[in-house]
Amino acid sequence: MTALNYLEFICLGVAVGCYGTLIGAGGGFVLMPVLLLLYPNQNANLLTSISLAIVFFNALSGTEAYSLMKRIDYRSGLMFSLATIPGAVLGALNTAYVPRRLFDFIFAILLLVGAVFLALRPREVENNRISISKGRNRSMRILVDSHGKKYEYNFNWPLGMMISVIVGYVSSFLGIGGGIIHVPALCYLLNFPIHIATATSHFVLAIMALTGTIVHIITGAFTQGVHQIIALAIGVVIGAQIGARLSEKVQGSWIIRSLAMALGVVGLRILFVAW
């Protein structure tokens, strides 16, 4: 790679880290489509290994920033992280057996489904919403962030564990980190306030992505791409810090709409190439 290539990948990393952290998605859903378009002849196993490694650096940096804001639900995050590990291992192993064209088709369909969901999603949950649901399988949480804002919520923890297993597999298989699935699930299925969901999702992503990356290293997937990983990692570490701080100031509605449009355009583009 030339110095110009390094600079371009660092800038891409900053954008991925900033946007991914802003919405708690880890950035893999942004980076992976770019890698698929930049390297149309490369095998999916290498590209997902690069993306997962970057998701780890992004999530680690974002977790540090969200930790200072005291918005991470560590108890739930550790519980969900343990559930993602089996799925992450299996997903990383399965990627090597999928032909590139089929992988592109699966990925494009997922992007289009995500775009439709985000475009049609109901009104965003209130940040301090309190659930009145009760049951023996529900866990209660009370958090106070660094600004003194109190969050009270409860959720069905067995459901959260099952969702996390699926997120771990899909994320590791596609190299997308999984926050784009986990954050909506935390908000709409488990009743998490949006700011707690994005922060906790980042904490889970760091552990899940590290697991998938280690599996790729053990299986020898990193035959090349080290220079791209270094440049992207530098960018996402910087971008994640920016995104975490922007999350306190930016309204989420326009971000969700622009994200839905971007996912739809990229999904159609990859589907057209794969077809």
C-alpha positions in Angstrom: 0.0 0.0 0.0 1.2 3.5 -0.8 1.0 6.5 1.6 -2.1 7.7 -0.2 -3.8 4.4 0.2 -3.0 4.4 3.9 -4.5 7.9 4.2 -7.6 6.9 2.3 -8.2 3.8 4.5 -7.6 5.9 7.7 -10.2 8.4 6.5 -12.6 5.5 5.7 -11.9 4.2 9.2 -12.8 7.5 10.8 -16.1 7.6 9.0 -16.9 4.0 9.9 -15.9 4.5 13.5 -17.8 7.7 13.9 -21.1 6.5 12.3 -21.0 3.0 13.7 -20.4 4.3 17.3 -23.0 7.0 16.9 -25.8 4.4 16.4 -24.1 1.6 18.4 -23.7 -0.7 15.4 -20.0 -1.2 15.4 -19.5 0.0 11.9 -19.2 -3.4 10.2 -22.4 -2.9 8.3 -20.8 0.2 6.7 -17.3 -1.2 6.1 -18.3 -4.6 4.8 -20.3 -3.4 1.8 -17.3 -1.0 0.9 -14.9 -4.0 1.1 -17.2 -6.1 -1.1 -17.2 -3.3 -3.7 -13.5 -2.5 -3.5 -12.4 -6.2 -3.8 -15.0 -7.9 -6.0 -12.7 -10.9 -6.7 -11.5 -11.5 -3.1 -12.9 -14.4 -1.1 -15.5 -13.6 1.6 -13.6 -15.3 4.4 -10.7 -12.7 4.1 -13.1 -9.7 3.9 -15.2 -10.8 6.9 -12.0 -11.3 8.9 -10.8 -7.8 8.1 -14.2 -6.3 8.9 -14.5 -8.2 12.2 -11.0 -7.1 13.3 -12.0 -3.4 12.6 -15.3 -3.9 14.4 -13.3 -5.0 17.5 -11.1 -1.9 17.5 -14.2 0.3 16.8 -16.2 -1.3 19.6 -13.3 -1.2 22.1 -12.7 2.5 21.5 -16.5 3.3 21.7 -16.8 1.2 24.8 -14.2 3.3 26.5 -16.0 6.5 25.6 -19.4 5.1 26.7 -17.9 3.8 29.9 -17.0 7.4 30.8 -20.6 8.4 30.2 -21.7 5.6 32.5 -24.3 4.3 30.0 -23.2 0.7 29.7 -25.3 -2.0 31.4 -22.4 -4.2 32.3 -24.5 -7.0 34.0 -26.6 -7.4 30.9 -23.7 -6.9 28.6 -21.7 -9.7 30.1 -24.7 -12.0 30.0 -25.3 -11.2 26.3 -21.6 -11.5 25.5 -21.4 -15.0 26.8 -24.4 -15.9 24.6 -22.8 -14.5 21.5 -19.5 -16.5 21.8 -20.8 -19.9 20.5 -22.6 -18.2 17.6 -19.5 -16.0 16.8 -17.2 -19.1 16.6 -19.6 -21.0 14.4 -20.2 -18.1 12.1 -16.5 -17.4 11.6 -16.0 -21.1 10.7 -18.9 -21.2 8.3 -17.9 -18.2 6.2 -15.0 -20.1 4.6 -17.4 -22.6 3.0 -19.7 -20.1 1.3 -18.9 -19.1 -2.4 -18.4 -15.4 -2.9 -21.4 -14.9 -5.2 -23.8 -16.6 -2.7 -22.2 -14.5 0.2 -22.9 -11.3 -1.7 -26.5 -12.3 -2.4 -27.1 -13.1 1.3 -25.5 -9.9 2.4 -27.4 -7.8 -0.1 -30.8 -9.3 1.0 -29.9 -8.6 4.7 -29.1 -4.9 3.8 -32.4 -4.5 2.0 -34.3 -6.1 4.9 -32.5 -3.8 7.3 -33.3 -0.8 5.1 -37.0 -1.6 5.0 -37.1 -2.2 8.8 -35.4 1.1 9.6 -37.6 3.0 7.1 -40.8 1.6 8.6 -39.8 1.3 12.2 -42.2 2.8 14.8 -41.5 6.0 16.7 -38.2 5.9 18.7 -38.4 4.7 22.3 -38.2 7.3 25.0 -34.8 7.4 26.7 -36.3 7.0 30.2 -39.1 4.7 29.4 -40.2 2.4 32.3 -41.7 -1.0 31.5 -44.6 -2.2 33.7 -44.2 -5.8 32.4 -43.6 -8.3 35.2 -42.6 -11.9 35.4 -40.1 -14.2 37.0 -37.9 -14.2 33.9 -37.5 -10.5 33.9 -34.5 -8.5 35.2 -34.7 -5.0 36.5 -32.1 -2.4 35.9 -31.6 1.2 37.3 -28.7 3.2 35.8 -27.6 6.8 36.3 -25.3 8.3 33.7 -22.5 10.8 34.1 -25.0 13.7 33.6 -27.2 12.4 36.4 -30.0 11.1 34.1 -31.8 8.1 35.5 -32.8 5.1 33.4 -35.2 2.4 34.7 -36.2 -0.6 32.7 -36.7 -4.4 32.9 -36.4 -7.1 30.2 -36.9 -10.8 29.5 -33.3 -12.1 30.0 -33.9 -15.6 28.4 -35.1 -13.8 25.3 -32.1 -11.6 25.4 -29.8 -14.6 25.5 -31.5 -16.3 22.6 -31.3 -13.1 20.5 -27.6 -12.7 21.4 -26.8 -16.3 20.1 -28.3 -15.4 16.8 -26.6 -12.0 16.6 -23.3 -13.7 17.4 -23.7 -16.1 14.4 -25.0 -13.6 11.9 -22.5 -10.9 12.9 -19.5 -13.2 12.7 -20.7 -14.9 9.5 -21.2 -11.7 7.6 -18.5 -9.6 9.3 -20.8 -6.8 10.2 -20.5 -6.6 14.0 -24.2 -7.1 14.7 -25.1 -3.8 16.3 -27.5 -3.1 13.5 -29.5 -6.1 14.6 -28.7 -6.0 18.4 -29.6 -2.3 19.0 -33.2 -2.5 17.5 -33.7 -5.8 19.4 -32.6 -4.3 22.7 -34.9 -1.3 22.2 -38.0 -3.0 20.7 -37.9 -6.5 22.1 -36.1 -6.0 25.4 -37.3 -2.5 26.4 -33.8 -0.9 26.7 -33.6 2.9 26.5 -31.9 3.9 23.2 -28.8 5.4 24.8 -28.3 2.4 27.1 -28.9 0.1 24.1 -26.2 1.7 21.9 -23.6 1.8 24.7 -24.3 -1.8 25.9 -24.3 -3.1 22.3 -20.8 -1.7 21.8 -19.6 -3.5 24.9 -21.1 -6.8 23.6 -19.7 -6.2 20.1 -16.1 -5.8 21.5 -16.2 -9.2 23.1 -18.1 -10.9 20.2 -15.8 -9.4 17.5 -12.7 -10.4 19.4 -14.0 -14.0 19.5 -14.6 -14.1 15.8 -11.3 -12.5 15.0 -9.4 -15.0 17.1 -11.1 -17.8 15.2 -10.1 -16.3 11.9 -6.5 -16.0 13.1 -6.4 -19.6 14.2 -7.9 -20.8 10.9 -5.4 -18.8 8.9 -7.8 -16.4 7.3 -5.4 -13.5 7.6 -3.3 -14.4 4.6 -3.2 -10.8 3.6 -4.9 -7.5 4.4 -2.7 -6.6 7.4 -1.9 -3.1 6.1 -5.6 -2.4 5.5 -6.4 -3.5 9.0 -3.7 -1.2 10.5 -4.9 1.9 8.6 -8.6 1.2 9.2 -7.9 0.5 12.9 -6.2 3.9 13.4 -9.2 5.6 11.8 -11.9 3.8 13.7 -10.3 4.4 17.1 -10.4 8.1 16.3 -13.9 8.0 14.8 -15.4 6.0 17.6 -14.5 8.7 20.1 -16.1 11.4 17.9 -19.2 9.3 17.4 -19.7 8.6 21.1 -19.6 12.3 21.9 -21.9 13.2 19.0 -24.4 10.7 20.3 -25.2 13.2 23.1 -26.0 16.0 20.7 -27.5 14.5 17.5 -31.1 13.7 17.0 -31.5 10.0 15.9 -34.4 10.4 13.5 -32.4 11.8 10.5 -29.6 9.4 11.1 -32.0 6.4 10.9 -33.6 7.7 7.7 -30.2 8.3 6.0 -29.0 4.9 7.2 -32.1 3.2 5.7 -31.5 5.0 2.4 -27.7 4.1 2.4 -28.4 0.5 3.2 -31.0 0.2 0.4 -28.7 1.8 -2.2 -25.7 -0.4 -1.3 -27.8 -3.5 -1.0 -29.2 -3.0 -4.5 -25.7 -2.3 -5.8 -24.3 -5.5 -4.4 -27.4 -7.5 -5.4 -27.0 -6.3 -9.0 -23.3 -7.3 -9.1 -24.0 -10.7 -7.5 -26.9 -11.4 -9.9 
